[in-house]
Amino acid sequence: MSEYTISQVCPTDRTVLAQIDALLQQEGIRRDGNLDYICAMFDEEYNVIGTGSCFGNTLRCFAVSSAHQGEGLLNQIIVAHLPNVVLHDSGPYII
C-alpha cells in the first residue's frame, strides 16, 4: 500500500477544491456549504484521491476515489485525521 499525504485545504485553493468537488460528484455527493475544515488526501502526483470535512463537531462530505477504494483510506481520514482536528478546534466532543 502506498503512503499518501493528508492536509488541510485552504478555502481559497480553487484548484484543489475543484478536484474535491469532482471527486464528490463522482461519488454522488455535493460539497456541504457549511464547512469549517476540509482535508484532502493526495497521491504521489498531488491528485486528490480522498476527502473529508467537518463543521463544528460533525464530520461531513467523505469520499475516496473509486480507483483507491478498498485500501482503507477513508479509515485514515475519519479515524486518524479528522477527530484530531475536531478535538483540537472544538473541545472534547464525542463524534
Secondary structure as UniProt FT lines:
FT   STRAND          5..8
FT   TURN            11..12
FT   HELIX           14..26
FT   TURN            27..28
FT   STRAND          37..42
FT   TURN            44..45
FT   STRAND          48..55
FT   TURN            56..57
FT   STRAND          58..64
FT   HELIX           66..68
FT   TURN            69..70
FT   HELIX           73..75
FT   HELIX           76..81
FT   HELIX           82..90
//
